[in-house]
Amino acid sequence: MAALRRISISVQPTRSLAISPHAADNRFYECAESASAHYLVTGNLKHFPKDHKNTKIITSRELLQLLAPKSQTR
């Protein structure tokens, strides 16, 4: 947790959103909006049904694919 705190930024949502069917999950959308996040990473796509503004909803597998260099065949 200490390592995450060193490289993270803290945000305060400025407005309430009602995107997810589960009210508690909307806090993640609110934080993503406040941070102008490019991605919201989740293993539960059912509760995060759609992208919001510039924030794309992705799984951890998709994040790893974005971060890992592409293998090239020689």
Distance bins in CASP14 RR format, pairs under 12 A and 6 or more apart:
PFRMAT RR
TARGET T0000
AUTHOR 0000-0000-0000
RMODE 2
METHOD distances of the structure
MODEL  1
1 7 0 0 0 0 0 1 0 0 0 0 0
1 8 0 0 0 0 1 0 0 0 0 0 0
2 8 0 0 0 0 0 1 0 0 0 0 0
4 10 0 0 0 0 0 1 0 0 0 0 0
8 31 0 0 0 0 0 1 0 0 0 0 0
8 35 0 0 0 0 1 0 0 0 0 0 0
8 37 0 0 0 0 0 1 0 0 0 0 0
9 31 0 0 0 0 0 1 0 0 0 0 0
9 34 0 0 0 0 1 0 0 0 0 0 0
9 35 1 0 0 1 0 0 0 0 0 0 0
9 36 0 0 0 0 0 1 0 0 0 0 0
9 37 0 0 0 0 0 1 0 0 0 0 0
10 31 0 0 0 0 1 0 0 0 0 0 0
10 34 0 0 0 0 1 0 0 0 0 0 0
10 35 0 0 0 0 1 0 0 0 0 0 0
11 27 0 0 0 0 0 1 0 0 0 0 0
11 28 0 0 0 0 0 1 0 0 0 0 0
11 30 0 0 0 0 1 0 0 0 0 0 0
11 31 1 0 1 0 0 0 0 0 0 0 0
11 32 0 0 0 0 1 0 0 0 0 0 0
11 33 0 0 0 0 1 0 0 0 0 0 0
11 34 1 0 1 0 0 0 0 0 0 0 0
11 35 1 0 1 0 0 0 0 0 0 0 0
11 36 0 0 0 0 1 0 0 0 0 0 0
11 37 0 0 0 0 1 0 0 0 0 0 0
12 27 0 0 0 0 0 1 0 0 0 0 0
12 30 0 0 0 0 1 0 0 0 0 0 0
12 31 0 0 0 0 1 0 0 0 0 0 0
12 33 0 0 0 0 0 1 0 0 0 0 0
12 34 1 0 0 1 0 0 0 0 0 0 0
12 35 0 0 0 0 1 0 0 0 0 0 0
13 26 0 0 0 0 1 0 0 0 0 0 0
13 27 1 0 0 1 0 0 0 0 0 0 0
13 28 0 0 0 0 1 0 0 0 0 0 0
13 29 0 0 0 0 1 0 0 0 0 0 0
13 30 1 1 0 0 0 0 0 0 0 0 0
13 31 1 0 1 0 0 0 0 0 0 0 0
13 32 0 0 0 0 1 0 0 0 0 0 0
13 33 1 0 0 1 0 0 0 0 0 0 0
13 34 1 0 1 0 0 0 0 0 0 0 0
13 35 0 0 0 0 1 0 0 0 0 0 0
13 37 0 0 0 0 0 1 0 0 0 0 0
14 30 0 0 0 0 1 0 0 0 0 0 0
14 31 0 0 0 0 0 1 0 0 0 0 0
14 33 1 0 0 1 0 0 0 0 0 0 0
14 34 1 0 1 0 0 0 0 0 0 0 0
14 35 0 0 0 0 0 1 0 0 0 0 0
14 36 0 0 0 0 0 1 0 0 0 0 0
15 26 0 0 0 0 0 1 0 0 0 0 0
15 27 0 0 0 0 0 1 0 0 0 0 0
15 29 0 0 0 0 0 1 0 0 0 0 0
15 30 1 0 0 1 0 0 0 0 0 0 0
15 31 0 0 0 0 0 1 0 0 0 0 0
15 33 1 0 0 1 0 0 0 0 0 0 0
15 34 0 0 0 0 1 0 0 0 0 0 0
16 23 0 0 0 0 1 0 0 0 0 0 0
16 26 1 0 0 1 0 0 0 0 0 0 0
16 27 0 0 0 0 1 0 0 0 0 0 0
16 29 0 0 0 0 1 0 0 0 0 0 0
16 30 1 0 0 1 0 0 0 0 0 0 0
16 31 0 0 0 0 0 1 0 0 0 0 0
16 33 0 0 0 0 0 1 0 0 0 0 0
16 34 0 0 0 0 0 1 0 0 0 0 0
17 23 0 0 0 0 0 1 0 0 0 0 0
17 25 0 0 0 0 1 0 0 0 0 0 0
17 26 1 0 1 0 0 0 0 0 0 0 0
17 27 0 0 0 0 1 0 0 0 0 0 0
17 28 0 0 0 0 1 0 0 0 0 0 0
17 29 1 0 1 0 0 0 0 0 0 0 0
17 30 1 0 1 0 0 0 0 0 0 0 0
17 31 0 0 0 0 1 0 0 0 0 0 0
17 32 0 0 0 0 1 0 0 0 0 0 0
17 33 1 0 0 1 0 0 0 0 0 0 0
17 34 0 0 0 0 0 1 0 0 0 0 0
17 40 0 0 0 0 0 1 0 0 0 0 0
17 48 0 0 0 0 0 1 0 0 0 0 0
17 50 0 0 0 0 0 1 0 0 0 0 0
17 52 1 0 0 1 0 0 0 0 0 0 0
17 53 0 0 0 0 0 1 0 0 0 0 0
17 55 0 0 0 0 0 1 0 0 0 0 0
18 24 0 0 0 0 0 1 0 0 0 0 0
18 25 0 0 0 0 0 1 0 0 0 0 0
18 26 1 0 0 1 0 0 0 0 0 0 0
18 27 0 0 0 0 0 1 0 0 0 0 0
18 29 0 0 0 0 1 0 0 0 0 0 0
18 30 0 0 0 0 0 1 0 0 0 0 0
18 52 0 0 0 0 0 1 0 0 0 0 0
19 25 0 0 0 0 1 0 0 0 0 0 0
19 26 1 0 1 0 0 0 0 0 0 0 0
19 27 0 0 0 0 0 1 0 0 0 0 0
19 28 0 0 0 0 1 0 0 0 0 0 0
19 29 1 0 1 0 0 0 0 0 0 0 0
19 30 0 0 0 0 1 0 0 0 0 0 0
19 32 0 0 0 0 0 1 0 0 0 0 0
19 33 0 0 0 0 1 0 0 0 0 0 0
19 40 0 0 0 0 0 1 0 0 0 0 0
19 47 0 0 0 0 1 0 0 0 0 0 0
19 48 0 0 0 0 1 0 0 0 0 0 0
19 49 1 0 0 1 0 0 0 0 0 0 0
19 50 1 0 0 1 0 0 0 0 0 0 0
19 51 0 0 0 0 1 0 0 0 0 0 0
19 52 1 0 1 0 0 0 0 0 0 0 0
19 53 0 0 0 0 0 1 0 0 0 0 0
19 55 0 0 0 0 0 1 0 0 0 0 0
19 57 0 0 0 0 1 0 0 0 0 0 0
20 26 1 0 1 0 0 0 0 0 0 0 0
20 27 0 0 0 0 1 0 0 0 0 0 0
20 28 1 0 0 1 0 0 0 0 0 0 0
20 29 1 0 0 1 0 0 0 0 0 0 0
20 30 0 0 0 0 0 1 0 0 0 0 0
20 32 0 0 0 0 0 1 0 0 0 0 0
20 40 0 0 0 0 0 1 0 0 0 0 0
20 42 0 0 0 0 0 1 0 0 0 0 0
20 44 0 0 0 0 1 0 0 0 0 0 0
20 45 0 0 0 0 0 1 0 0 0 0 0
20 46 0 0 0 0 1 0 0 0 0 0 0
20 47 1 0 1 0 0 0 0 0 0 0 0
20 48 1 0 0 1 0 0 0 0 0 0 0
20 49 1 0 0 1 0 0 0 0 0 0 0
20 50 0 0 0 0 1 0 0 0 0 0 0
20 52 0 0 0 0 1 0 0 0 0 0 0
20 57 0 0 0 0 1 0 0 0 0 0 0
21 29 0 0 0 0 0 1 0 0 0 0 0
21 44 0 0 0 0 0 1 0 0 0 0 0
21 46 0 0 0 0 1 0 0 0 0 0 0
21 47 1 0 0 1 0 0 0 0 0 0 0
21 48 0 0 0 0 1 0 0 0 0 0 0
21 49 1 0 0 1 0 0 0 0 0 0 0
21 50 0 0 0 0 0 1 0 0 0 0 0
22 28 0 0 0 0 0 1 0 0 0 0 0
22 29 0 0 0 0 0 1 0 0 0 0 0
22 42 0 0 0 0 0 1 0 0 0 0 0
22 44 0 0 0 0 1 0 0 0 0 0 0
22 46 0 0 0 0 1 0 0 0 0 0 0
22 47 1 0 1 0 0 0 0 0 0 0 0
22 48 0 0 0 0 1 0 0 0 0 0 0
22 49 0 0 0 0 0 1 0 0 0 0 0
23 29 0 0 0 0 0 1 0 0 0 0 0
23 30 0 0 0 0 0 1 0 0 0 0 0
23 47 0 0 0 0 0 1 0 0 0 0 0
24 30 0 0 0 0 0 1 0 0 0 0 0
24 44 0 0 0 0 0 1 0 0 0 0 0
24 47 0 0 0 0 1 0 0 0 0 0 0
24 48 0 0 0 0 0 1 0 0 0 0 0
25 31 0 0 0 0 0 1 0 0 0 0 0
25 32 0 0 0 0 0 1 0 0 0 0 0
25 40 0 0 0 0 1 0 0 0 0 0 0
25 42 0 0 0 0 1 0 0 0 0 0 0
25 43 0 0 0 0 0 1 0 0 0 0 0
25 44 1 0 0 1 0 0 0 0 0 0 0
25 45 0 0 0 0 0 1 0 0 0 0 0
25 46 0 0 0 0 1 0 0 0 0 0 0
25 47 1 0 1 0 0 0 0 0 0 0 0
25 48 1 0 0 1 0 0 0 0 0 0 0
25 49 0 0 0 0 1 0 0 0 0 0 0
25 52 0 0 0 0 0 1 0 0 0 0 0
25 57 0 0 0 0 0 1 0 0 0 0 0
26 32 0 0 0 0 0 1 0 0 0 0 0
26 33 0 0 0 0 0 1 0 0 0 0 0
26 40 0 0 0 0 0 1 0 0 0 0 0
26 47 0 0 0 0 1 0 0 0 0 0 0
26 48 0 0 0 0 1 0 0 0 0 0 0
26 49 0 0 0 0 0 1 0 0 0 0 0
26 52 0 0 0 0 1 0 0 0 0 0 0
27 33 0 0 0 0 0 1 0 0 0 0 0
27 34 0 0 0 0 0 1 0 0 0 0 0
27 40 0 0 0 0 0 1 0 0 0 0 0
27 47 0 0 0 0 0 1 0 0 0 0 0
27 48 0 0 0 0 0 1 0 0 0 0 0
28 34 0 0 0 0 0 1 0 0 0 0 0
28 35 0 0 0 0 0 1 0 0 0 0 0
28 37 0 0 0 0 1 0 0 0 0 0 0
28 39 0 0 0 0 0 1 0 0 0 0 0
28 40 1 0 1 0 0 0 0 0 0 0 0
28 41 0 0 0 0 1 0 0 0 0 0 0
28 42 1 0 0 1 0 0 0 0 0 0 0
28 43 0 0 0 0 0 1 0 0 0 0 0
28 44 0 0 0 0 0 1 0 0 0 0 0
28 47 0 0 0 0 1 0 0 0 0 0 0
28 48 1 0 0 1 0 0 0 0 0 0 0
28 52 0 0 0 0 1 0 0 0 0 0 0
28 55 0 0 0 0 1 0 0 0 0 0 0
28 57 0 0 0 0 1 0 0 0 0 0 0
29 35 0 0 0 0 0 1 0 0 0 0 0
29 37 0 0 0 0 1 0 0 0 0 0 0
29 40 1 0 0 1 0 0 0 0 0 0 0
29 42 0 0 0 0 0 1 0 0 0 0 0
29 47 0 0 0 0 0 1 0 0 0 0 0
29 48 1 0 0 1 0 0 0 0 0 0 0
29 49 0 0 0 0 0 1 0 0 0 0 0
29 50 0 0 0 0 1 0 0 0 0 0 0
29 51 0 0 0 0 1 0 0 0 0 0 0
29 52 1 0 1 0 0 0 0 0 0 0 0
29 53 0 0 0 0 1 0 0 0 0 0 0
29 55 1 0 0 1 0 0 0 0 0 0 0
29 57 0 0 0 0 1 0 0 0 0 0 0
30 37 0 0 0 0 0 1 0 0 0 0 0
30 40 0 0 0 0 0 1 0 0 0 0 0
30 52 0 0 0 0 1 0 0 0 0 0 0
30 53 0 0 0 0 0 1 0 0 0 0 0
30 55 0 0 0 0 0 1 0 0 0 0 0
31 37 1 0 0 1 0 0 0 0 0 0 0
31 40 0 0 0 0 1 0 0 0 0 0 0
31 52 0 0 0 0 0 1 0 0 0 0 0
31 55 0 0 0 0 1 0 0 0 0 0 0
32 38 0 0 0 0 1 0 0 0 0 0 0
32 39 0 0 0 0 1 0 0 0 0 0 0
32 40 1 0 1 0 0 0 0 0 0 0 0
32 41 0 0 0 0 1 0 0 0 0 0 0
32 42 0 0 0 0 0 1 0 0 0 0 0
32 48 0 0 0 0 1 0 0 0 0 0 0
32 51 0 0 0 0 1 0 0 0 0 0 0
32 52 1 0 0 1 0 0 0 0 0 0 0
32 53 0 0 0 0 1 0 0 0 0 0 0
32 54 0 0 0 0 1 0 0 0 0 0 0
32 55 1 0 1 0 0 0 0 0 0 0 0
32 56 0 0 0 0 1 0 0 0 0 0 0
32 57 0 0 0 0 1 0 0 0 0 0 0
32 58 0 0 0 0 0 1 0 0 0 0 0
33 40 0 0 0 0 1 0 0 0 0 0 0
33 51 0 0 0 0 0 1 0 0 0 0 0
33 52 1 0 0 1 0 0 0 0 0 0 0
33 53 1 0 0 1 0 0 0 0 0 0 0
33 54 0 0 0 0 1 0 0 0 0 0 0
33 55 1 0 0 1 0 0 0 0 0 0 0
34 52 0 0 0 0 0 1 0 0 0 0 0
34 53 0 0 0 0 0 1 0 0 0 0 0
34 55 0 0 0 0 0 1 0 0 0 0 0
35 52 0 0 0 0 0 1 0 0 0 0 0
35 53 0 0 0 0 0 1 0 0 0 0 0
35 54 0 0 0 0 0 1 0 0 0 0 0
35 55 0 0 0 0 1 0 0 0 0 0 0
36 52 0 0 0 0 0 1 0 0 0 0 0
36 53 0 0 0 0 1 0 0 0 0 0 0
36 54 1 0 0 1 0 0 0 0 0 0 0
36 55 0 0 0 0 1 0 0 0 0 0 0
37 51 0 0 0 0 0 1 0 0 0 0 0
37 52 0 0 0 0 1 0 0 0 0 0 0
37 53 0 0 0 0 1 0 0 0 0 0 0
37 54 1 0 0 1 0 0 0 0 0 0 0
37 55 1 0 1 0 0 0 0 0 0 0 0
37 56 0 0 0 0 1 0 0 0 0 0 0
37 57 0 0 0 0 0 1 0 0 0 0 0
37 58 0 0 0 0 0 1 0 0 0 0 0
38 51 0 0 0 0 0 1 0 0 0 0 0
38 52 0 0 0 0 0 1 0 0 0 0 0
38 53 0 0 0 0 0 1 0 0 0 0 0
38 54 1 0 0 1 0 0 0 0 0 0 0
38 55 1 0 0 1 0 0 0 0 0 0 0
38 56 1 0 0 1 0 0 0 0 0 0 0
38 57 0 0 0 0 0 1 0 0 0 0 0
38 58 0 0 0 0 1 0 0 0 0 0 0
38 63 0 0 0 0 0 1 0 0 0 0 0
38 66 0 0 0 0 1 0 0 0 0 0 0
39 48 0 0 0 0 0 1 0 0 0 0 0
39 51 0 0 0 0 1 0 0 0 0 0 0
39 52 0 0 0 0 0 1 0 0 0 0 0
39 54 0 0 0 0 1 0 0 0 0 0 0
39 55 1 0 0 1 0 0 0 0 0 0 0
39 56 1 0 1 0 0 0 0 0 0 0 0
39 57 1 0 0 1 0 0 0 0 0 0 0
39 58 1 0 1 0 0 0 0 0 0 0 0
39 59 0 0 0 0 0 1 0 0 0 0 0
39 60 0 0 0 0 0 1 0 0 0 0 0
39 62 0 0 0 0 1 0 0 0 0 0 0
39 63 1 0 0 1 0 0 0 0 0 0 0
39 64 0 0 0 0 0 1 0 0 0 0 0
39 65 0 0 0 0 0 1 0 0 0 0 0
39 66 1 0 0 1 0 0 0 0 0 0 0
39 67 0 0 0 0 0 1 0 0 0 0 0
40 47 0 0 0 0 0 1 0 0 0 0 0
40 48 1 0 0 1 0 0 0 0 0 0 0
40 49 0 0 0 0 0 1 0 0 0 0 0
40 50 0 0 0 0 0 1 0 0 0 0 0
40 51 0 0 0 0 1 0 0 0 0 0 0
40 52 1 0 0 1 0 0 0 0 0 0 0
40 53 0 0 0 0 0 1 0 0 0 0 0
40 54 0 0 0 0 0 1 0 0 0 0 0
40 55 1 0 1 0 0 0 0 0 0 0 0
40 56 1 0 0 1 0 0 0 0 0 0 0
40 57 1 0 1 0 0 0 0 0 0 0 0
40 58 1 0 0 1 0 0 0 0 0 0 0
40 59 0 0 0 0 0 1 0 0 0 0 0
40 60 0 0 0 0 0 1 0 0 0 0 0
40 62 0 0 0 0 0 1 0 0 0 0 0
40 63 0 0 0 0 0 1 0 0 0 0 0
41 48 0 0 0 0 1 0 0 0 0 0 0
41 55 0 0 0 0 0 1 0 0 0 0 0
41 56 0 0 0 0 1 0 0 0 0 0 0
41 57 0 0 0 0 1 0 0 0 0 0 0
41 58 1 0 1 0 0 0 0 0 0 0 0
41 59 1 0 0 1 0 0 0 0 0 0 0
41 60 1 0 1 0 0 0 0 0 0 0 0
41 61 0 0 0 0 1 0 0 0 0 0 0
41 62 1 0 0 1 0 0 0 0 0 0 0
41 63 1 0 1 0 0 0 0 0 0 0 0
41 64 0 0 0 0 1 0 0 0 0 0 0
41 65 0 0 0 0 0 1 0 0 0 0 0
41 66 0 0 0 0 1 0 0 0 0 0 0
41 67 0 0 0 0 0 1 0 0 0 0 0
42 48 1 0 1 0 0 0 0 0 0 0 0
42 49 0 0 0 0 0 1 0 0 0 0 0
42 51 0 0 0 0 0 1 0 0 0 0 0
42 55 0 0 0 0 0 1 0 0 0 0 0
42 56 0 0 0 0 0 1 0 0 0 0 0
42 57 1 0 0 1 0 0 0 0 0 0 0
42 58 1 0 0 1 0 0 0 0 0 0 0
42 59 1 0 0 1 0 0 0 0 0 0 0
42 60 0 0 0 0 1 0 0 0 0 0 0
42 61 0 0 0 0 0 1 0 0 0 0 0
42 62 0 0 0 0 0 1 0 0 0 0 0
42 63 0 0 0 0 1 0 0 0 0 0 0
43 57 0 0 0 0 1 0 0 0 0 0 0
43 58 0 0 0 0 1 0 0 0 0 0 0
43 59 1 0 1 0 0 0 0 0 0 0 0
43 60 1 0 0 1 0 0 0 0 0 0 0
43 61 0 0 0 0 1 0 0 0 0 0 0
43 62 0 0 0 0 1 0 0 0 0 0 0
43 63 0 0 0 0 0 1 0 0 0 0 0
44 57 0 0 0 0 1 0 0 0 0 0 0
44 58 0 0 0 0 0 1 0 0 0 0 0
44 59 0 0 0 0 1 0 0 0 0 0 0
44 60 0 0 0 0 0 1 0 0 0 0 0
45 51 0 0 0 0 0 1 0 0 0 0 0
45 56 0 0 0 0 0 1 0 0 0 0 0
45 57 1 0 0 1 0 0 0 0 0 0 0
45 58 0 0 0 0 1 0 0 0 0 0 0
45 59 1 0 0 1 0 0 0 0 0 0 0
45 60 0 0 0 0 0 1 0 0 0 0 0
45 61 0 0 0 0 0 1 0 0 0 0 0
45 62 0 0 0 0 0 1 0 0 0 0 0
46 57 0 0 0 0 0 1 0 0 0 0 0
46 59 0 0 0 0 0 1 0 0 0 0 0
47 57 0 0 0 0 1 0 0 0 0 0 0
48 55 0 0 0 0 1 0 0 0 0 0 0
48 56 0 0 0 0 0 1 0 0 0 0 0
48 57 1 0 1 0 0 0 0 0 0 0 0
48 58 0 0 0 0 1 0 0 0 0 0 0
48 59 0 0 0 0 1 0 0 0 0 0 0
49 57 1 0 0 1 0 0 0 0 0 0 0
50 56 0 0 0 0 1 0 0 0 0 0 0
50 57 1 0 0 1 0 0 0 0 0 0 0
51 57 1 0 1 0 0 0 0 0 0 0 0
51 58 0 0 0 0 1 0 0 0 0 0 0
56 62 0 0 0 0 1 0 0 0 0 0 0
56 63 0 0 0 0 0 1 0 0 0 0 0
56 66 0 0 0 0 1 0 0 0 0 0 0
57 63 0 0 0 0 0 1 0 0 0 0 0
58 64 0 0 0 0 1 0 0 0 0 0 0
58 65 0 0 0 0 1 0 0 0 0 0 0
58 66 1 0 0 1 0 0 0 0 0 0 0
58 67 0 0 0 0 0 1 0 0 0 0 0
59 65 0 0 0 0 1 0 0 0 0 0 0
59 66 0 0 0 0 0 1 0 0 0 0 0
60 66 0 0 0 0 0 1 0 0 0 0 0
60 67 0 0 0 0 0 1 0 0 0 0 0
61 67 0 0 0 0 0 1 0 0 0 0 0
61 68 0 0 0 0 0 1 0 0 0 0 0
62 68 0 0 0 0 0 1 0 0 0 0 0
65 71 0 0 0 0 0 1 0 0 0 0 0
END
